[in-house]
Amino acid sequence: MGVFDWIKILGQISDEDVRVIAGTDAALYIIFNRYAAIFFLFITMFNVLVFVPMYITGDPSNKNDVES
């Protein structure tokens, strides 16, 4: 048994089972966290695919704007 075994179980349990076991508030909190994690995963992938290459390859239009 590992410390993070509960994450695997959390992914397998249904929302209705969580509601029965822990109550409505806990079920809503877990559902919110699940969707927030998915949302931030998409935002992170967008940032990695778009903004990081722009940052790496971008040059300032005026070289005097950059401090040494």
Summary of the structure (lengths in Angstrom):
residues: 68
radius of gyration: 21.0
end to end distance: 52.3
largest distance: 63.3
contacts: 114
relative contact order: 0.06
helix: 78%
strand: 0%
